[in-house]
Amino acid sequence: MKLVKNVSLALASAGFMVLAATAEAKAINLTYDSQIGEPGFAPGQLFVPQGVGERDADGNIYVSNGRGLNPDGTFNPNVGNKVDVFSPDGTYLRSIGGVGSQERGRGFDEPADLKFDPISGNLYVGDVFNSEIDVYNPDSGEFVTSFGSFSGQGPGDIFFGPGGMDFDAQGNLHVTDFSGDEIKIYGRDGELVTTYGSLGSDPGQYNGPAGLAISENTGRIYINDQFNNRIQVLDADTNPLFAFGTEGVEPGQFNEPIGIDLDENENIYVADSQNSRVQVFDKVCNLLRIYGETAGIEEGEVVPPPQLGHPPFGDPLDLRPGRFNWSGGLQYNDGKVYVGDFFQGRVQVLNVEGQKAPTKVPEPATLLSLGVFALGAATKLKKNKQSA
């Protein structure tokens, strides 16, 4: 893939932002490393992996696995609805949760994004249909607590409830409320501290906020604004700084971005879901790398996502390295990127090559002096969320 420079300037014409970044982008390369899990319903097999994360304490990989489906696509809450744990080499070890329920703390009903609390080490999992965050001890699998409340399923909505989440420097948890078009902050006691955001396409407004990542360097908050097809960047006090991205399939464009994470240099890794790829940007939004292709065995073939009521896999499967049928949950950790291959029942592990030693990230004031707040409202709302 050819390196694209100064993509932020190219996006200015669409009215989203003007970021006068003139420094040449430093190349980063992504290469295939391995696969975790395989499509199926048996222990160690996956379907619709929405959340993925590596645990620093032991290097094990945790994957949110499915929501209650039989192999023929009919609903069965006793299938999936768990977080599967794999060793660093991809060996299946055990599961956490399981047995979907509409009762708080009684198991998952569609586990989604997951994160590890940097203070307690506990595992936090978004529980979509139970509209809560569930907390588990990752070693014993013991349920600890649950908290929160999120907007339910609206007419025609497929995606809803708790979306992406991350911890800030104070240990508070920021969680996107996908249908509510806002972000909620919960304190250490699980109580709601405040919310920010609203429906729209202006700065600080969202249409389906999905993945969320908070920089350990600067405290900046990066949010996938899924149906506005852009990434919004806020300062540590939740004030909008800038946004980048437009709808499309070209380099630097998005088709409903879902997962997002940052590396040590504040490079931004985005799971560009329906474009079935990962895009990498530097801290001033220069495009560094695109990795991935849409699943398809025959030349020019595109495998569509499965329909509701059908098995949760693309047909045919294309399990070659770098082929995705929607790229979903994403985490960066220690030189690797873990990407959920939504409708192919696996997590693809990518190596990050060309990383430099961490560099100082410009302060928000510096960015604002470059004119980053020339944000427009050109994106039409898509409140009728698209079906998977």
Helices and strands as residue ranges (DSSP letters): H 7-11, G 12-14, E 29-36, E 49-54, E 61-69, E 75-86, E 92-97, E 111-116, E 123-127, E 132-136, E 143-147, E 162-167, E 173-177, E 182-186, E 192-196, E 198-199, E 205-206, E 209-214, E 221-225, G 226-228, E 230-234, E 240-244, E 257-262, E 268-272, G 273-275, E 277-281, E 287-291, E 293-294, E 323-324, E 327-333, E 336-341, G 342-344, E 346-353, H 364-369
